[in-house]
């Protein structure tokens, strides 16, 4: 829900608040000429931290309203809205991939795409990457400049210049697609809702259908590093499929669980792990011929898993939780992520350097195997729905919200600091005649 829009004629800026976020649009033209199409959708706003949920027996991995920007869907041409708090985005992030310690790409709701090549010091940000306000659920960085992403409405998109420009590829489906994996520049696989599987052998120029014996949602796909013959797909109700002939045929494997599986990682042709609902972790040491359920150490969701060796790996999940194992899942040690929002994806490029992303734009990184994590998302974390915003001049502004929250900026929104209101009630309006 957009709770307040304010235009400051003094320097052609428009600010608005929605939920926990603050937006700025900088313009250089008259008010009546601003080419903006702003569409607000007011479903029941929530302060949920973005946990996934289940409806019936189908695990709706990415359709949880608490993971979506239910308050605002916007479509802008030029000039564009930019995130001010938090930075670089407040959109929920669903997937992350990286090739090097300082270079990563992440995607999420509202078609957001973020790329850094300097460890998070600076960001290249894009929105509406799908040409709409649809969500991007999966990304695979195949080479530094070649990447593929998938999302709502059966969308498959490709960039050949590091994410600057994207082209839409014909998937021949309108079902949401959850994950994408290429084992080389030409051969890739995509999985999604209702057992949807698509594959390409020519770098995405054409996508073919593959039938699997399920109508359950398929949530992740991977291939053994350096071996395009061996691949695995995981999905709802404990579904696991495997191929040993580059996807010509897929066979069902007994996963030893009926819980929904949402992430899978193989470090070689035989050692693999998958994670999901109710703290589920399953492991194999023989390519999936047998899977063993590891003893759950949490009741929440594990949203993703990544191993760098057969012994060393990480899982991420609800409430900013990160766990590491150094003995192939025998024991898991919690790590302090520094965030409380759900982490939905994790990627390590080696045993030291890794990234994790999650709801409300959370981005964290480590350079020491998770001993310490650095939060790259900048801005105030206020457990409040922001209701109104005002500026007294070009630099000084205030926003207020539930639980008596007041945030103040003195540098045109580049940073915000909390102020004590002395109350815990809803604050729904604010106005200043000057900076004091």
Buried (B, 14 or more C-beta within 10 A) or exposed (E): BBBBBBBBEEEBBBBBBBBBBBBBBEBEEEEEEBEBEBEBEEEEBBEBBBBBBBEEEBBBBBBBBBBBBBBBBBBBEEBBBBBBBBBBBBBBBBBBBBBEBBBBBBBBBBBBBBBBBEBBEEBBBBBBBBEBBBBBBBBBBBEEEBBBBBBBBBBBBBBBEBBEEBEEBEBEBEBBBBBBBBBEEBBBBBBBBEBBBBBBBEBBEEBEEBEBEBEBBBBBBBBBEEBBBBBBBBBBBBBBBBBBEBBEEBEEBEBBBEBBBBBBBBBBBBBBBBBBBEBBBBBBBEBBEEBEBBEBBBEBBBBBBBBBEBBBBBBBBBBBBBBBBBEBBEEBEEBEBEBBBBBBBBBBBEBBBBBBBBBBBBBBBBBEBBEEBEBBBBBBBBEBBBBBBBBBEEBBBBBBBBBBBBBBBEEBBBBBEEEEEEEEEBBEEBEBEEEE
